[in-house]
């Protein structure tokens, strides 16, 4: 995947584009993560699909210290599509935070979205990650020091979010800004979820500590044209079960 950028809403958005002649697929990452977490998925879906993954505002190589709101997140994706001159309807894959953006995007812009894959995120979001991230900020002399602070359960999923700075190692997002983003996505999103009409796939990780599988199954049951699937994985299903996730994605997109 190759990295590119564009300017929108006074900020610089960074994104990765697999390129090629495949059909475009927009990928939106979860909190704490970034576009680079879809690199393996992009390789596995090529050459049929051209994965385009956005570093959402405040994360990765996109500008930080910017306004956060659901309207802003959705507008960033539309700006990306416009920048790439993609006018046809495209599918969108959203993991966690990205999944919330994805179903808001499908509801607000049905003319741009052909289908959506919602990866391990529900519609009743009441998160407070302050206890987890309160001491993640700043610079650590050794990379191992930062990984130890993240803890053995989370550090493996945040490898792409750790980067080298002049004084040592740091996360490529500000934990304080992340908490602002978390508040922007909290709330009851059932009405938005039910507004869109495109086909949808809701994917649950059987070992997820973030989502209630019963809620995800209910999302599929209450929305027309929606399928539920569960894979043996944690919250980051596309990372924990890459082959199974790709097979599931290919089958859904083919249908």
C-alpha positions in Angstrom: 0.0 0.0 0.0 1.2 3.5 -0.8 0.7 6.5 1.5 -1.0 9.7 0.2 -2.6 12.8 1.7 -5.2 15.4 1.1 -6.4 18.6 2.7 -9.9 18.8 4.0 -11.6 20.9 6.6 -8.4 22.7 7.4 -6.5 19.5 8.3 -4.3 17.0 6.4 -5.7 13.6 6.1 -3.4 10.7 5.4 -4.4 7.4 3.8 -3.1 4.2 2.3 -4.1 3.1 -1.1 -3.4 -0.4 -2.4 -3.9 0.8 -6.0 -4.4 -1.5 -8.9 -7.5 -2.2 -11.0 -9.6 -3.9 -8.3 -12.9 -2.5 -7.1 -12.4 0.1 -4.3 -13.1 -0.8 -0.7 -12.9 1.8 2.0 -11.5 0.6 5.4 -11.9 2.6 8.6 -9.8 1.6 11.6 -10.7 1.4 15.3 -9.6 3.6 18.1 -5.9 3.4 19.0 -5.2 1.9 15.6 -4.6 3.2 12.0 -4.8 2.6 8.3 -1.6 0.4 8.4 -3.5 -2.2 10.3 -5.3 -3.1 7.1 -2.1 -3.8 5.1 -2.3 -7.6 5.4 -6.0 -7.5 4.5 -5.2 -5.4 1.4 -2.7 -8.0 0.3 -5.1 -10.9 0.8 -7.9 -9.1 -1.1 -5.8 -8.1 -4.1 -6.1 -8.0 -7.0 -9.9 -8.2 -6.9 -10.2 -5.4 -4.4 -8.3 -2.1 -4.0 -8.3 -1.4 -0.3 -8.2 2.3 0.6 -7.6 2.9 4.3 -7.9 6.2 6.0 -6.0 7.4 9.1 -9.0 9.1 10.8 -8.6 12.5 12.3 -6.4 12.5 15.4 -4.8 9.1 14.5 -1.8 7.9 12.6 -0.3 10.4 10.2 -3.5 12.5 9.9 -3.4 15.8 11.8 -4.0 15.7 15.5 -5.5 18.3 17.9 -8.5 18.8 15.6 -12.3 19.0 16.2 -14.0 15.7 16.8 -17.6 14.9 15.9 -19.5 12.2 13.9 -20.3 14.8 11.2 -16.6 15.5 10.8 -15.7 11.8 10.6 -18.2 11.2 7.9 -17.2 14.3 6.0 -13.6 13.1 6.0 -14.5 9.9 4.2 -16.6 11.7 1.6 -13.7 14.1 1.0 -11.4 11.0 0.5 -13.8 9.6 -2.1 -14.1 12.9 -3.8 -10.3 13.3 -3.8 -9.9 10.0 -5.5 -12.8 10.8 -8.0 -14.7 7.7 -6.8 -18.3 8.5 -7.7 -19.7 5.0 -7.9 -21.1 3.3 -4.7 -18.4 1.5 -2.8 -18.5 -0.9 0.2 -17.1 0.3 3.5 -15.5 -1.9 6.2 -15.4 -0.4 9.7 -13.7 -1.9 12.7 -14.8 -0.7 16.1 -14.8 3.1 16.0 -14.6 2.8 12.2 -17.7 0.7 12.3 -19.7 3.5 14.0 -18.5 5.9 11.3 -19.4 3.4 8.6 -23.0 3.1 9.6 -23.4 6.8 10.0 -21.8 7.2 6.6 -24.2 4.7 5.0 -27.2 6.5 6.6 -26.1 10.0 5.6 -24.8 9.2 2.1 -26.7 6.2 0.7 -25.7 7.2 -2.8 -22.0 6.6 -2.0 -22.1 3.3 -0.1 -23.1 0.0 -1.7 -22.6 -2.3 1.4 -21.0 -2.2 4.8 -19.1 -4.6 7.0 -19.3 -3.7 10.7 -16.5 -5.4 12.6 -17.2 -6.0 16.3 -19.0 -2.9 17.3 -22.5 -2.3 18.5 -24.9 0.6 18.5 -25.3 1.4 22.1 -21.9 2.8 23.0 -21.1 4.0 26.5 -17.3 3.7 26.7 -14.9 5.3 29.1 -11.3 4.2 28.5 -9.7 6.7 30.9 -8.4 4.0 33.3 -6.6 2.2 30.3 -5.0 5.2 28.6 -4.4 7.7 31.4 -0.7 6.8 31.6 0.0 6.1 27.9 1.0 9.7 27.0 4.4 11.1 26.7 7.7 9.7 25.4 9.4 6.5 26.6 13.1 6.0 26.4 12.8 2.4 25.2 10.2 0.9 23.0 9.9 -1.9 25.5 9.0 0.6 28.2 6.0 1.8 26.2 5.0 -1.8 25.4 5.2 -2.6 29.1 3.0 0.3 29.9 0.4 -0.8 27.3 0.4 -4.3 28.8 0.7 -7.8 27.3 -2.9 -7.9 26.1 -3.0 -4.7 24.2 0.6 -4.1 23.1 0.4 -6.7 20.2 -2.5 -4.8 18.6 -0.8 -1.4 18.9 2.5 -2.2 17.2 1.6 -0.1 14.2 0.7 2.8 16.5 4.1 3.0 18.1 6.6 5.3 16.4 10.1 6.7 16.9 10.6 10.3 18.0 13.7 12.3 18.8 13.6 11.5 22.5 12.5 7.8 22.3 9.2 6.1 21.5 5.6 7.3 21.6 2.1 6.5 20.4 1.0 8.1 17.1 -2.1 9.4 18.8 -2.6 11.5 21.9 -4.5 9.5 24.6 -6.2 12.7 25.8 -7.4 13.4 22.3 -8.6 9.8 21.9 -10.8 10.3 25.0 -12.4 13.3 23.2 -13.0 11.1 20.1 -14.5 8.4 22.4 -17.0 10.8 23.8 -17.9 11.9 20.2 -18.9 8.3 19.4 -20.7 7.5 22.6 -24.5 7.3 22.5 -27.4 5.3 21.2 -27.0 4.8 17.5 -29.9 2.4 16.9 -31.9 4.9 14.8 -28.9 5.6 12.6 -28.2 1.9 12.2 -31.7 1.2 11.0 -31.8 4.2 8.5 -29.6 2.8 5.8 -30.8 0.2 3.2 -27.6 -1.3 1.8 -26.6 -4.9 2.5 -24.6 -5.3 5.7 -22.5 -7.9 7.4 -22.0 -7.7 11.2 -18.9 -9.6 12.3 -18.4 -10.6 16.0 -15.3 -11.9 17.6 -16.2 -14.8 19.9 -13.5 -13.8 22.5 -14.1 -10.0 22.2 -14.0 -8.1 25.5 -15.5 -5.0 23.9 -18.8 -6.1 22.4 -21.8 -8.2 23.5 -22.4 -10.8 20.7 -26.1 -10.8 21.6 -26.3 -7.1 20.7 -24.5 -7.6 17.4 -26.8 -10.5 16.6 -29.8 -8.3 17.4 -28.5 -5.6 15.0 -28.6 -8.1 12.2 -32.0 -9.5 13.2 -33.6 -6.0 13.3 -32.2 -4.6 10.1 -33.3 -5.9 6.7 -30.6 -7.2 4.4 -28.2 -7.8 7.3 -26.2 -11.0 8.0 -24.5 -11.9 11.3 -21.3 -14.0 11.5 -19.0 -14.9 14.4 -15.4 -15.9 14.1 -13.0 -17.3 16.7 -11.2 -14.1 17.4 -11.0 -11.2 19.8 -12.1 -7.6 19.1 -9.8 -7.1 16.1 -11.2 -9.9 14.1 -9.3 -9.1 10.9 -6.0 -9.4 12.8 -6.8 -12.4 14.9 -8.5 -14.5 12.2 -7.1 -13.0 8.9 -7.9 -16.0 6.6 -11.3 -16.6 7.9 -12.2 -12.9 7.8 -11.0 -12.5 4.2 -13.1 -15.6 3.2 -16.1 -14.1 4.9 -15.6 -10.7 3.3 -15.1 -12.2 -0.2 -18.3 -14.2 0.1 -20.4 -11.3 1.4 -19.1 -8.9 -1.2 -19.6 -11.4 -4.0 -23.2 -11.9 -2.9 
